[in-house]
């Protein structure tokens, strides 16, 4: 699939119970591409079943920590009502058992990503074994699977999240104007950081994959900065937050 964010569609069928860690499944399904975002461009690693697992699983755990302790609360507060959910996630109390469940859940997600790529990339095992996938109808069939899978995957994920938000709604304290302001600020930060990066390291517009990676990187950096600001403001006493600046 061309979109990293579309890969979690493969793990939506897993039950949300104590035997699977759902966030780990989702992160694992994207983990082979994580190294791309750290380098800011595609690199030739992360997509092997054996040999990439320690890198991918470690990054999944790291990014889960960033999400859990920094991004989760502001995201839920500022997501549109129809996307903000509070789905219960049963978790083991024993840290070692929790780590075991997280690890094999992330590994299963990683397998789903690599498996799909073998059907949708020219170097994939199944593309090489089945010539029908190489037949061209404007584009090779594996490319149709790649782009079509990306669009359908993202659509299915949005529908799934909408259903979860309907069934397990998150009660945000933010109104529509505050939410719109948050995402407009995110857009401004994203474009500003993207512009700075492009000026420091110019990149041909024809390299669309690299451009998408940079744009996602900048959006995540902007979200992290906003979340740090949000956490800092919420750490202040209420009186201090509302106190006008001294002249």
Biotite code that builds the C-alpha atoms (Angstrom):
import biotite.structure as struc

atoms = struc.array([
    struc.Atom([0.000, 0.000, 0.000], chain_id="A", res_id=1, res_name="UNK", atom_name="CA", element="C"),
    struc.Atom([1.308, 3.463, -0.783], chain_id="A", res_id=2, res_name="UNK", atom_name="CA", element="C"),
    struc.Atom([0.005, 4.986, 2.413], chain_id="A", res_id=3, res_name="UNK", atom_name="CA", element="C"),
    struc.Atom([1.562, 3.879, 5.684], chain_id="A", res_id=4, res_name="UNK", atom_name="CA", element="C"),
    struc.Atom([-1.574, 4.990, 7.504], chain_id="A", res_id=5, res_name="UNK", atom_name="CA", element="C"),
    struc.Atom([-3.681, 2.560, 5.446], chain_id="A", res_id=6, res_name="UNK", atom_name="CA", element="C"),
    struc.Atom([-1.847, -0.557, 6.635], chain_id="A", res_id=7, res_name="UNK", atom_name="CA", element="C"),
    struc.Atom([-3.691, -0.880, 9.995], chain_id="A", res_id=8, res_name="UNK", atom_name="CA", element="C"),
    struc.Atom([-6.808, -1.898, 8.048], chain_id="A", res_id=9, res_name="UNK", atom_name="CA", element="C"),
    struc.Atom([-5.334, -5.421, 8.090], chain_id="A", res_id=10, res_name="UNK", atom_name="CA", element="C"),
    struc.Atom([-5.539, -5.653, 11.905], chain_id="A", res_id=11, res_name="UNK", atom_name="CA", element="C"),
    struc.Atom([-9.029, -4.226, 12.437], chain_id="A", res_id=12, res_name="UNK", atom_name="CA", element="C"),
    struc.Atom([-10.390, -7.777, 12.490], chain_id="A", res_id=13, res_name="UNK", atom_name="CA", element="C"),
    struc.Atom([-8.494, -8.624, 15.690], chain_id="A", res_id=14, res_name="UNK", atom_name="CA", element="C"),
    struc.Atom([-10.641, -8.610, 18.852], chain_id="A", res_id=15, res_name="UNK", atom_name="CA", element="C"),
    struc.Atom([-10.050, -5.905, 21.426], chain_id="A", res_id=16, res_name="UNK", atom_name="CA", element="C"),
    struc.Atom([-9.494, -8.116, 24.439], chain_id="A", res_id=17, res_name="UNK", atom_name="CA", element="C"),
    struc.Atom([-6.749, -8.860, 26.948], chain_id="A", res_id=18, res_name="UNK", atom_name="CA", element="C"),
    struc.Atom([-4.998, -11.294, 24.582], chain_id="A", res_id=19, res_name="UNK", atom_name="CA", element="C"),
    struc.Atom([-4.200, -8.628, 21.993], chain_id="A", res_id=20, res_name="UNK", atom_name="CA", element="C"),
    struc.Atom([-2.905, -5.103, 22.492], chain_id="A", res_id=21, res_name="UNK", atom_name="CA", element="C"),
    struc.Atom([-4.811, -3.147, 19.867], chain_id="A", res_id=22, res_name="UNK", atom_name="CA", element="C"),
    struc.Atom([-2.538, -0.055, 19.754], chain_id="A", res_id=23, res_name="UNK", atom_name="CA", element="C"),
    struc.Atom([0.438, -2.417, 19.330], chain_id="A", res_id=24, res_name="UNK", atom_name="CA", element="C"),
    struc.Atom([-1.310, -4.141, 16.418], chain_id="A", res_id=25, res_name="UNK", atom_name="CA", element="C"),
    struc.Atom([-1.893, -0.758, 14.767], chain_id="A", res_id=26, res_name="UNK", atom_name="CA", element="C"),
    struc.Atom([1.649, 0.493, 15.361], chain_id="A", res_id=27, res_name="UNK", atom_name="CA", element="C"),
    struc.Atom([3.116, -2.844, 14.281], chain_id="A", res_id=28, res_name="UNK", atom_name="CA", element="C"),
    struc.Atom([1.147, -2.664, 11.037], chain_id="A", res_id=29, res_name="UNK", atom_name="CA", element="C"),
    struc.Atom([2.912, 0.621, 10.249], chain_id="A", res_id=30, res_name="UNK", atom_name="CA", element="C"),
    struc.Atom([6.283, -0.196, 11.831], chain_id="A", res_id=31, res_name="UNK", atom_name="CA", element="C"),
    struc.Atom([8.201, -1.348, 8.705], chain_id="A", res_id=32, res_name="UNK", atom_name="CA", element="C"),
    struc.Atom([7.807, 2.213, 7.386], chain_id="A", res_id=33, res_name="UNK", atom_name="CA", element="C"),
    struc.Atom([8.785, 3.969, 10.633], chain_id="A", res_id=34, res_name="UNK", atom_name="CA", element="C"),
    struc.Atom([12.431, 4.048, 9.627], chain_id="A", res_id=35, res_name="UNK", atom_name="CA", element="C"),
    struc.Atom([11.427, 6.048, 6.525], chain_id="A", res_id=36, res_name="UNK", atom_name="CA", element="C"),
    struc.Atom([10.098, 8.825, 8.728], chain_id="A", res_id=37, res_name="UNK", atom_name="CA", element="C"),
    struc.Atom([13.196, 8.864, 10.918], chain_id="A", res_id=38, res_name="UNK", atom_name="CA", element="C"),
    struc.Atom([15.401, 9.287, 7.833], chain_id="A", res_id=39, res_name="UNK", atom_name="CA", element="C"),
    struc.Atom([12.920, 11.543, 6.040], chain_id="A", res_id=40, res_name="UNK", atom_name="CA", element="C"),
    struc.Atom([13.101, 9.356, 2.926], chain_id="A", res_id=41, res_name="UNK", atom_name="CA", element="C"),
    struc.Atom([12.645, 5.718, 1.835], chain_id="A", res_id=42, res_name="UNK", atom_name="CA", element="C"),
    struc.Atom([15.505, 3.448, 2.907], chain_id="A", res_id=43, res_name="UNK", atom_name="CA", element="C"),
    struc.Atom([16.143, -0.208, 2.212], chain_id="A", res_id=44, res_name="UNK", atom_name="CA", element="C"),
    struc.Atom([15.386, -1.730, 5.605], chain_id="A", res_id=45, res_name="UNK", atom_name="CA", element="C"),
    struc.Atom([12.526, -2.573, 7.930], chain_id="A", res_id=46, res_name="UNK", atom_name="CA", element="C"),
    struc.Atom([10.680, -4.927, 5.587], chain_id="A", res_id=47, res_name="UNK", atom_name="CA", element="C"),
    struc.Atom([12.100, -8.337, 6.489], chain_id="A", res_id=48, res_name="UNK", atom_name="CA", element="C"),
    struc.Atom([10.226, -10.825, 8.679], chain_id="A", res_id=49, res_name="UNK", atom_name="CA", element="C"),
    struc.Atom([13.458, -11.931, 10.313], chain_id="A", res_id=50, res_name="UNK", atom_name="CA", element="C"),
    struc.Atom([16.136, -9.312, 10.768], chain_id="A", res_id=51, res_name="UNK", atom_name="CA", element="C"),
    struc.Atom([13.922, -6.234, 11.059], chain_id="A", res_id=52, res_name="UNK", atom_name="CA", element="C"),
    struc.Atom([11.802, -7.301, 14.016], chain_id="A", res_id=53, res_name="UNK", atom_name="CA", element="C"),
    struc.Atom([13.963, -5.754, 16.743], chain_id="A", res_id=54, res_name="UNK", atom_name="CA", element="C"),
    struc.Atom([14.089, -2.424, 14.952], chain_id="A", res_id=55, res_name="UNK", atom_name="CA", element="C"),
    struc.Atom([10.364, -2.395, 14.178], chain_id="A", res_id=56, res_name="UNK", atom_name="CA", element="C"),
    struc.Atom([9.211, -3.648, 17.577], chain_id="A", res_id=57, res_name="UNK", atom_name="CA", element="C"),
    struc.Atom([11.468, -1.210, 19.431], chain_id="A", res_id=58, res_name="UNK", atom_name="CA", element="C"),
    struc.Atom([10.131, 1.706, 17.389], chain_id="A", res_id=59, res_name="UNK", atom_name="CA", element="C"),
    struc.Atom([6.562, 0.512, 17.990], chain_id="A", res_id=60, res_name="UNK", atom_name="CA", element="C"),
    struc.Atom([7.168, 0.568, 21.739], chain_id="A", res_id=61, res_name="UNK", atom_name="CA", element="C"),
    struc.Atom([8.837, 3.985, 21.550], chain_id="A", res_id=62, res_name="UNK", atom_name="CA", element="C"),
    struc.Atom([6.032, 5.537, 19.515], chain_id="A", res_id=63, res_name="UNK", atom_name="CA", element="C"),
    struc.Atom([3.415, 3.961, 21.761], chain_id="A", res_id=64, res_name="UNK", atom_name="CA", element="C"),
    struc.Atom([5.058, 5.712, 24.702], chain_id="A", res_id=65, res_name="UNK", atom_name="CA", element="C"),
    struc.Atom([4.961, 9.028, 22.829], chain_id="A", res_id=66, res_name="UNK", atom_name="CA", element="C"),
    struc.Atom([1.296, 8.473, 21.976], chain_id="A", res_id=67, res_name="UNK", atom_name="CA", element="C"),
    struc.Atom([0.228, 7.234, 25.406], chain_id="A", res_id=68, res_name="UNK", atom_name="CA", element="C"),
    struc.Atom([1.961, 9.861, 27.522], chain_id="A", res_id=69, res_name="UNK", atom_name="CA", element="C"),
    struc.Atom([1.951, 12.881, 25.209], chain_id="A", res_id=70, res_name="UNK", atom_name="CA", element="C"),
    struc.Atom([-0.441, 12.723, 22.253], chain_id="A", res_id=71, res_name="UNK", atom_name="CA", element="C"),
    struc.Atom([-3.443, 10.689, 23.412], chain_id="A", res_id=72, res_name="UNK", atom_name="CA", element="C"),
    struc.Atom([-5.191, 13.264, 25.611], chain_id="A", res_id=73, res_name="UNK", atom_name="CA", element="C"),
    struc.Atom([-4.919, 16.310, 23.324], chain_id="A", res_id=74, res_name="UNK", atom_name="CA", element="C"),
    struc.Atom([-5.819, 14.192, 20.290], chain_id="A", res_id=75, res_name="UNK", atom_name="CA", element="C"),
    struc.Atom([-9.003, 12.924, 21.914], chain_id="A", res_id=76, res_name="UNK", atom_name="CA", element="C"),
    struc.Atom([-9.867, 16.412, 23.141], chain_id="A", res_id=77, res_name="UNK", atom_name="CA", element="C"),
    struc.Atom([-9.499, 18.028, 19.723], chain_id="A", res_id=78, res_name="UNK", atom_name="CA", element="C"),
    struc.Atom([-10.592, 15.308, 17.301], chain_id="A", res_id=79, res_name="UNK", atom_name="CA", element="C"),
    struc.Atom([-14.018, 15.880, 15.727], chain_id="A", res_id=80, res_name="UNK", atom_name="CA", element="C"),
    struc.Atom([-16.796, 14.310, 17.767], chain_id="A", res_id=81, res_name="UNK", atom_name="CA", element="C"),
    struc.Atom([-17.469, 11.685, 15.113], chain_id="A", res_id=82, res_name="UNK", atom_name="CA", element="C"),
    struc.Atom([-13.851, 10.421, 15.332], chain_id="A", res_id=83, res_name="UNK", atom_name="CA", element="C"),
    struc.Atom([-13.107, 10.729, 19.062], chain_id="A", res_id=84, res_name="UNK", atom_name="CA", element="C"),
    struc.Atom([-13.599, 7.415, 20.844], chain_id="A", res_id=85, res_name="UNK", atom_name="CA", element="C"),
    struc.Atom([-12.946, 6.028, 24.304], chain_id="A", res_id=86, res_name="UNK", atom_name="CA", element="C"),
    struc.Atom([-12.760, 2.314, 23.571], chain_id="A", res_id=87, res_name="UNK", atom_name="CA", element="C"),
    struc.Atom([-11.811, 0.299, 26.678], chain_id="A", res_id=88, res_name="UNK", atom_name="CA", element="C"),
    struc.Atom([-8.466, -1.489, 26.295], chain_id="A", res_id=89, res_name="UNK", atom_name="CA", element="C"),
    struc.Atom([-8.041, -4.380, 28.760], chain_id="A", res_id=90, res_name="UNK", atom_name="CA", element="C"),
    struc.Atom([-4.393, -4.581, 29.800], chain_id="A", res_id=91, res_name="UNK", atom_name="CA", element="C"),
    struc.Atom([-2.394, -7.054, 31.878], chain_id="A", res_id=92, res_name="UNK", atom_name="CA", element="C"),
    struc.Atom([-1.335, -5.708, 35.271], chain_id="A", res_id=93, res_name="UNK", atom_name="CA", element="C"),
    struc.Atom([1.925, -7.662, 35.286], chain_id="A", res_id=94, res_name="UNK", atom_name="CA", element="C"),
    struc.Atom([4.533, -5.590, 33.345], chain_id="A", res_id=95, res_name="UNK", atom_name="CA", element="C"),
    struc.Atom([6.236, -8.653, 31.847], chain_id="A", res_id=96, res_name="UNK", atom_name="CA", element="C"),
    struc.Atom([2.954, -10.125, 30.624], chain_id="A", res_id=97, res_name="UNK", atom_name="CA", element="C"),
    struc.Atom([1.965, -6.713, 29.256], chain_id="A", res_id=98, res_name="UNK", atom_name="CA", element="C"),
    struc.Atom([5.273, -6.489, 27.366], chain_id="A", res_id=99, res_name="UNK", atom_name="CA", element="C"),
    struc.Atom([4.821, -10.011, 25.991], chain_id="A", res_id=100, res_name="UNK", atom_name="CA", element="C"),
    struc.Atom([1.311, -9.228, 24.710], chain_id="A", res_id=101, res_name="UNK", atom_name="CA", element="C"),
    struc.Atom([2.473, -5.901, 23.277], chain_id="A", res_id=102, res_name="UNK", atom_name="CA", element="C"),
    struc.Atom([5.414, -7.574, 21.523], chain_id="A", res_id=103, res_name="UNK", atom_name="CA", element="C"),
    struc.Atom([3.529, -10.375, 19.784], chain_id="A", res_id=104, res_name="UNK", atom_name="CA", element="C"),
    struc.Atom([0.687, -7.996, 18.887], chain_id="A", res_id=105, res_name="UNK", atom_name="CA", element="C"),
    struc.Atom([3.137, -5.580, 17.256], chain_id="A", res_id=106, res_name="UNK", atom_name="CA", element="C"),
    struc.Atom([4.850, -8.502, 15.503], chain_id="A", res_id=107, res_name="UNK", atom_name="CA", element="C"),
    struc.Atom([1.532, -9.707, 14.057], chain_id="A", res_id=108, res_name="UNK", atom_name="CA", element="C"),
    struc.Atom([0.889, -6.186, 12.813], chain_id="A", res_id=109, res_name="UNK", atom_name="CA", element="C"),
    struc.Atom([4.357, -6.105, 11.251], chain_id="A", res_id=110, res_name="UNK", atom_name="CA", element="C"),
    struc.Atom([3.663, -9.422, 9.470], chain_id="A", res_id=111, res_name="UNK", atom_name="CA", element="C"),
    struc.Atom([0.444, -8.023, 8.011], chain_id="A", res_id=112, res_name="UNK", atom_name="CA", element="C"),
    struc.Atom([2.346, -5.050, 6.557], chain_id="A", res_id=113, res_name="UNK", atom_name="CA", element="C"),
    struc.Atom([5.087, -7.163, 5.002], chain_id="A", res_id=114, res_name="UNK", atom_name="CA", element="C"),
    struc.Atom([2.544, -9.672, 3.679], chain_id="A", res_id=115, res_name="UNK", atom_name="CA", element="C"),
    struc.Atom([0.516, -6.967, 1.921], chain_id="A", res_id=116, res_name="UNK", atom_name="CA", element="C"),
    struc.Atom([3.658, -5.452, 0.430], chain_id="A", res_id=117, res_name="UNK", atom_name="CA", element="C"),
    struc.Atom([4.496, -8.792, -1.209], chain_id="A", res_id=118, res_name="UNK", atom_name="CA", element="C"),
    struc.Atom([1.300, -8.396, -3.278], chain_id="A", res_id=119, res_name="UNK", atom_name="CA", element="C"),
    struc.Atom([1.689, -4.705, -4.091], chain_id="A", res_id=120, res_name="UNK", atom_name="CA", element="C"),
    struc.Atom([5.373, -4.019, -4.883], chain_id="A", res_id=121, res_name="UNK", atom_name="CA", element="C"),
    struc.Atom([7.360, -5.122, -7.931], chain_id="A", res_id=122, res_name="UNK", atom_name="CA", element="C"),
    struc.Atom([9.926, -6.901, -5.735], chain_id="A", res_id=123, res_name="UNK", atom_name="CA", element="C"),
    struc.Atom([7.231, -8.717, -3.734], chain_id="A", res_id=124, res_name="UNK", atom_name="CA", element="C"),
    struc.Atom([7.316, -12.516, -3.579], chain_id="A", res_id=125, res_name="UNK", atom_name="CA", element="C"),
    struc.Atom([3.777, -13.000, -4.900], chain_id="A", res_id=126, res_name="UNK", atom_name="CA", element="C"),
    struc.Atom([4.251, -10.413, -7.651], chain_id="A", res_id=127, res_name="UNK", atom_name="CA", element="C"),
    struc.Atom([7.305, -12.388, -8.808], chain_id="A", res_id=128, res_name="UNK", atom_name="CA", element="C"),
    struc.Atom([5.556, -15.759, -8.521], chain_id="A", res_id=129, res_name="UNK", atom_name="CA", element="C"),
    struc.Atom([2.284, -14.814, -10.237], chain_id="A", res_id=130, res_name="UNK", atom_name="CA", element="C"),
    struc.Atom([2.838, -13.076, -13.608], chain_id="A", res_id=131, res_name="UNK", atom_name="CA", element="C"),
    struc.Atom([-0.823, -12.019, -13.703], chain_id="A", res_id=132, res_name="UNK", atom_name="CA", element="C"),
    struc.Atom([0.016, -9.392, -11.086], chain_id="A", res_id=133, res_name="UNK", atom_name="CA", element="C"),
    struc.Atom([2.530, -7.899, -13.529], chain_id="A", res_id=134, res_name="UNK", atom_name="CA", element="C"),
    struc.Atom([0.061, -7.531, -16.402], chain_id="A", res_id=135, res_name="UNK", atom_name="CA", element="C"),
    struc.Atom([-0.437, -3.927, -17.421], chain_id="A", res_id=136, res_name="UNK", atom_name="CA", element="C"),
    struc.Atom([-3.799, -2.165, -17.740], chain_id="A", res_id=137, res_name="UNK", atom_name="CA", element="C"),
    struc.Atom([-2.580, 1.440, -17.827], chain_id="A", res_id=138, res_name="UNK", atom_name="CA", element="C"),
    struc.Atom([-0.686, 0.361, -14.704], chain_id="A", res_id=139, res_name="UNK", atom_name="CA", element="C"),
    struc.Atom([0.528, -3.073, -13.580], chain_id="A", res_id=140, res_name="UNK", atom_name="CA", element="C"),
    struc.Atom([-2.105, -4.937, -11.565], chain_id="A", res_id=141, res_name="UNK", atom_name="CA", element="C"),
    struc.Atom([0.094, -4.870, -8.472], chain_id="A", res_id=142, res_name="UNK", atom_name="CA", element="C"),
    struc.Atom([0.088, -1.070, -8.734], chain_id="A", res_id=143, res_name="UNK", atom_name="CA", element="C"),
    struc.Atom([-3.709, -1.056, -8.909], chain_id="A", res_id=144, res_name="UNK", atom_name="CA", element="C"),
    struc.Atom([-3.708, -3.203, -5.777], chain_id="A", res_id=145, res_name="UNK", atom_name="CA", element="C"),
    struc.Atom([-1.252, -0.807, -4.157], chain_id="A", res_id=146, res_name="UNK", atom_name="CA", element="C"),
    struc.Atom([-3.110, 2.435, -4.861], chain_id="A", res_id=147, res_name="UNK", atom_name="CA", element="C"),
    struc.Atom([-6.593, 0.945, -4.627], chain_id="A", res_id=148, res_name="UNK", atom_name="CA", element="C"),
    struc.Atom([-5.677, -0.799, -1.385], chain_id="A", res_id=149, res_name="UNK", atom_name="CA", element="C"),
    struc.Atom([-4.408, 2.481, 0.032], chain_id="A", res_id=150, res_name="UNK", atom_name="CA", element="C"),
    struc.Atom([-7.628, 4.358, -0.749], chain_id="A", res_id=151, res_name="UNK", atom_name="CA", element="C"),
    struc.Atom([-9.917, 1.532, 0.402], chain_id="A", res_id=152, res_name="UNK", atom_name="CA", element="C"),
    struc.Atom([-7.786, 0.971, 3.499], chain_id="A", res_id=153, res_name="UNK", atom_name="CA", element="C"),
    struc.Atom([-7.961, 4.602, 4.596], chain_id="A", res_id=154, res_name="UNK", atom_name="CA", element="C"),
    struc.Atom([-11.710, 4.662, 3.920], chain_id="A", res_id=155, res_name="UNK", atom_name="CA", element="C"),
    struc.Atom([-12.272, 1.501, 5.963], chain_id="A", res_id=156, res_name="UNK", atom_name="CA", element="C"),
    struc.Atom([-10.207, 2.895, 8.862], chain_id="A", res_id=157, res_name="UNK", atom_name="CA", element="C"),
    struc.Atom([-12.243, 6.117, 8.939], chain_id="A", res_id=158, res_name="UNK", atom_name="CA", element="C"),
    struc.Atom([-15.507, 4.126, 8.915], chain_id="A", res_id=159, res_name="UNK", atom_name="CA", element="C"),
    struc.Atom([-14.203, 1.852, 11.678], chain_id="A", res_id=160, res_name="UNK", atom_name="CA", element="C"),
    struc.Atom([-13.151, 4.814, 13.822], chain_id="A", res_id=161, res_name="UNK", atom_name="CA", element="C"),
    struc.Atom([-16.531, 6.479, 13.259], chain_id="A", res_id=162, res_name="UNK", atom_name="CA", element="C"),
    struc.Atom([-18.286, 3.322, 14.448], chain_id="A", res_id=163, res_name="UNK", atom_name="CA", element="C"),
    struc.Atom([-16.067, 3.146, 17.546], chain_id="A", res_id=164, res_name="UNK", atom_name="CA", element="C"),
    struc.Atom([-16.746, 6.829, 18.271], chain_id="A", res_id=165, res_name="UNK", atom_name="CA", element="C"),
    struc.Atom([-20.472, 6.171, 17.964], chain_id="A", res_id=166, res_name="UNK", atom_name="CA", element="C"),
    struc.Atom([-20.350, 3.138, 20.246], chain_id="A", res_id=167, res_name="UNK", atom_name="CA", element="C"),
    struc.Atom([-17.774, 4.479, 22.735], chain_id="A", res_id=168, res_name="UNK", atom_name="CA", element="C"),
    struc.Atom([-17.949, 8.289, 22.497], chain_id="A", res_id=169, res_name="UNK", atom_name="CA", element="C"),
    struc.Atom([-15.269, 10.422, 24.106], chain_id="A", res_id=170, res_name="UNK", atom_name="CA", element="C"),
    struc.Atom([-16.717, 13.375, 26.004], chain_id="A", res_id=171, res_name="UNK", atom_name="CA", element="C"),
    struc.Atom([-14.454, 16.264, 25.047], chain_id="A", res_id=172, res_name="UNK", atom_name="CA", element="C"),
    struc.Atom([-14.483, 19.557, 26.942], chain_id="A", res_id=173, res_name="UNK", atom_name="CA", element="C"),
    struc.Atom([-13.578, 21.513, 23.786], chain_id="A", res_id=174, res_name="UNK", atom_name="CA", element="C"),
    struc.Atom([-16.112, 23.198, 21.532], chain_id="A", res_id=175, res_name="UNK", atom_name="CA", element="C"),
    struc.Atom([-16.117, 23.226, 17.736], chain_id="A", res_id=176, res_name="UNK", atom_name="CA", element="C"),
    struc.Atom([-14.277, 26.558, 17.460], chain_id="A", res_id=177, res_name="UNK", atom_name="CA", element="C"),
    struc.Atom([-11.493, 25.383, 19.778], chain_id="A", res_id=178, res_name="UNK", atom_name="CA", element="C"),
    struc.Atom([-11.114, 22.175, 17.788], chain_id="A", res_id=179, res_name="UNK", atom_name="CA", element="C"),
    struc.Atom([-10.999, 24.044, 14.483], chain_id="A", res_id=180, res_name="UNK", atom_name="CA", element="C"),
    struc.Atom([-8.395, 26.435, 15.902], chain_id="A", res_id=181, res_name="UNK", atom_name="CA", element="C"),
    struc.Atom([-6.234, 23.527, 17.064], chain_id="A", res_id=182, res_name="UNK", atom_name="CA", element="C"),
    struc.Atom([-6.138, 21.934, 13.615], chain_id="A", res_id=183, res_name="UNK", atom_name="CA", element="C"),
    struc.Atom([-5.635, 25.232, 11.801], chain_id="A", res_id=184, res_name="UNK", atom_name="CA", element="C"),
    struc.Atom([-2.668, 25.890, 14.073], chain_id="A", res_id=185, res_name="UNK", atom_name="CA", element="C"),
    struc.Atom([-1.395, 22.387, 13.300], chain_id="A", res_id=186, res_name="UNK", atom_name="CA", element="C"),
    struc.Atom([-1.688, 23.084, 9.568], chain_id="A", res_id=187, res_name="UNK", atom_name="CA", element="C"),
    struc.Atom([0.218, 26.356, 9.940], chain_id="A", res_id=188, res_name="UNK", atom_name="CA", element="C"),
    struc.Atom([3.010, 24.692, 11.936], chain_id="A", res_id=189, res_name="UNK", atom_name="CA", element="C"),
    struc.Atom([3.166, 21.818, 9.460], chain_id="A", res_id=190, res_name="UNK", atom_name="CA", element="C"),
    struc.Atom([3.504, 24.099, 6.430], chain_id="A", res_id=191, res_name="UNK", atom_name="CA", element="C"),
    struc.Atom([6.031, 26.331, 8.200], chain_id="A", res_id=192, res_name="UNK", atom_name="CA", element="C"),
    struc.Atom([8.266, 23.418, 9.210], chain_id="A", res_id=193, res_name="UNK", atom_name="CA", element="C"),
    struc.Atom([7.887, 21.874, 5.742], chain_id="A", res_id=194, res_name="UNK", atom_name="CA", element="C"),
    struc.Atom([8.950, 25.160, 4.142], chain_id="A", res_id=195, res_name="UNK", atom_name="CA", element="C"),
    struc.Atom([11.999, 25.434, 6.404], chain_id="A", res_id=196, res_name="UNK", atom_name="CA", element="C"),
    struc.Atom([13.006, 21.832, 5.649], chain_id="A", res_id=197, res_name="UNK", atom_name="CA", element="C"),
    struc.Atom([12.570, 22.333, 1.910], chain_id="A", res_id=198, res_name="UNK", atom_name="CA", element="C"),
    struc.Atom([14.710, 25.481, 1.962], chain_id="A", res_id=199, res_name="UNK", atom_name="CA", element="C"),
    struc.Atom([17.463, 23.762, 3.947], chain_id="A", res_id=200, res_name="UNK", atom_name="CA", element="C"),
    struc.Atom([17.353, 20.548, 1.882], chain_id="A", res_id=201, res_name="UNK", atom_name="CA", element="C"),
    struc.Atom([15.662, 21.186, -1.494], chain_id="A", res_id=202, res_name="UNK", atom_name="CA", element="C"),
    struc.Atom([13.944, 18.156, -2.999], chain_id="A", res_id=203, res_name="UNK", atom_name="CA", element="C"),
    struc.Atom([12.567, 17.652, -6.511], chain_id="A", res_id=204, res_name="UNK", atom_name="CA", element="C"),
    struc.Atom([8.769, 17.767, -6.548], chain_id="A", res_id=205, res_name="UNK", atom_name="CA", element="C"),
    struc.Atom([8.763, 14.677, -8.769], chain_id="A", res_id=206, res_name="UNK", atom_name="CA", element="C"),
    struc.Atom([9.935, 12.628, -5.773], chain_id="A", res_id=207, res_name="UNK", atom_name="CA", element="C"),
    struc.Atom([6.399, 12.446, -4.448], chain_id="A", res_id=208, res_name="UNK", atom_name="CA", element="C"),
    struc.Atom([7.092, 9.605, -1.989], chain_id="A", res_id=209, res_name="UNK", atom_name="CA", element="C"),
    struc.Atom([9.807, 11.649, -0.289], chain_id="A", res_id=210, res_name="UNK", atom_name="CA", element="C"),
    struc.Atom([7.540, 14.702, -0.283], chain_id="A", res_id=211, res_name="UNK", atom_name="CA", element="C"),
    struc.Atom([4.749, 12.748, 1.434], chain_id="A", res_id=212, res_name="UNK", atom_name="CA", element="C"),
    struc.Atom([7.196, 11.417, 4.030], chain_id="A", res_id=213, res_name="UNK", atom_name="CA", element="C"),
    struc.Atom([8.431, 14.939, 4.754], chain_id="A", res_id=214, res_name="UNK", atom_name="CA", element="C"),
    struc.Atom([4.894, 16.273, 5.019], chain_id="A", res_id=215, res_name="UNK", atom_name="CA", element="C"),
    struc.Atom([3.857, 13.543, 7.479], chain_id="A", res_id=216, res_name="UNK", atom_name="CA", element="C"),
    struc.Atom([7.047, 14.126, 9.483], chain_id="A", res_id=217, res_name="UNK", atom_name="CA", element="C"),
    struc.Atom([6.255, 17.838, 9.720], chain_id="A", res_id=218, res_name="UNK", atom_name="CA", element="C"),
    struc.Atom([2.635, 17.166, 10.730], chain_id="A", res_id=219, res_name="UNK", atom_name="CA", element="C"),
    struc.Atom([3.775, 14.837, 13.532], chain_id="A", res_id=220, res_name="UNK", atom_name="CA", element="C"),
    struc.Atom([6.411, 17.315, 14.722], chain_id="A", res_id=221, res_name="UNK", atom_name="CA", element="C"),
    struc.Atom([3.733, 20.025, 14.781], chain_id="A", res_id=222, res_name="UNK", atom_name="CA", element="C"),
    struc.Atom([1.404, 17.750, 16.756], chain_id="A", res_id=223, res_name="UNK", atom_name="CA", element="C"),
    struc.Atom([4.144, 16.951, 19.277], chain_id="A", res_id=224, res_name="UNK", atom_name="CA", element="C"),
    struc.Atom([4.894, 20.658, 19.758], chain_id="A", res_id=225, res_name="UNK", atom_name="CA", element="C"),
    struc.Atom([1.199, 21.392, 20.245], chain_id="A", res_id=226, res_name="UNK", atom_name="CA", element="C"),
    struc.Atom([0.856, 18.532, 22.723], chain_id="A", res_id=227, res_name="UNK", atom_name="CA", element="C"),
    struc.Atom([3.835, 19.792, 24.733], chain_id="A", res_id=228, res_name="UNK", atom_name="CA", element="C"),
    struc.Atom([2.289, 23.264, 24.787], chain_id="A", res_id=229, res_name="UNK", atom_name="CA", element="C"),
    struc.Atom([-1.087, 21.793, 25.785], chain_id="A", res_id=230, res_name="UNK", atom_name="CA", element="C"),
    struc.Atom([0.513, 19.765, 28.597], chain_id="A", res_id=231, res_name="UNK", atom_name="CA", element="C"),
    struc.Atom([2.425, 22.816, 29.814], chain_id="A", res_id=232, res_name="UNK", atom_name="CA", element="C"),
    struc.Atom([-0.668, 25.013, 29.880], chain_id="A", res_id=233, res_name="UNK", atom_name="CA", element="C"),
    struc.Atom([-2.680, 22.353, 31.687], chain_id="A", res_id=234, res_name="UNK", atom_name="CA", element="C"),
    struc.Atom([0.072, 21.999, 34.289], chain_id="A", res_id=235, res_name="UNK", atom_name="CA", element="C"),
    struc.Atom([-0.403, 25.646, 35.282], chain_id="A", res_id=236, res_name="UNK", atom_name="CA", element="C"),
    struc.Atom([-2.879, 26.486, 38.054], chain_id="A", res_id=237, res_name="UNK", atom_name="CA", element="C"),
    struc.Atom([-6.225, 27.652, 36.653], chain_id="A", res_id=238, res_name="UNK", atom_name="CA", element="C"),
    struc.Atom([-5.851, 31.136, 38.151], chain_id="A", res_id=239, res_name="UNK", atom_name="CA", element="C"),
    struc.Atom([-2.445, 31.586, 36.531], chain_id="A", res_id=240, res_name="UNK", atom_name="CA", element="C"),
    struc.Atom([-3.795, 30.451, 33.159], chain_id="A", res_id=241, res_name="UNK", atom_name="CA", element="C"),
    struc.Atom([-6.557, 33.054, 33.225], chain_id="A", res_id=242, res_name="UNK", atom_name="CA", element="C"),
    struc.Atom([-4.500, 35.871, 34.780], chain_id="A", res_id=243, res_name="UNK", atom_name="CA", element="C"),
    struc.Atom([-3.938, 38.746, 32.294], chain_id="A", res_id=244, res_name="UNK", atom_name="CA", element="C"),
    struc.Atom([-0.391, 39.738, 31.425], chain_id="A", res_id=245, res_name="UNK", atom_name="CA", element="C"),
    struc.Atom([0.977, 42.544, 33.607], chain_id="A", res_id=246, res_name="UNK", atom_name="CA", element="C"),
    struc.Atom([1.513, 45.831, 31.830], chain_id="A", res_id=247, res_name="UNK", atom_name="CA", element="C"),
])
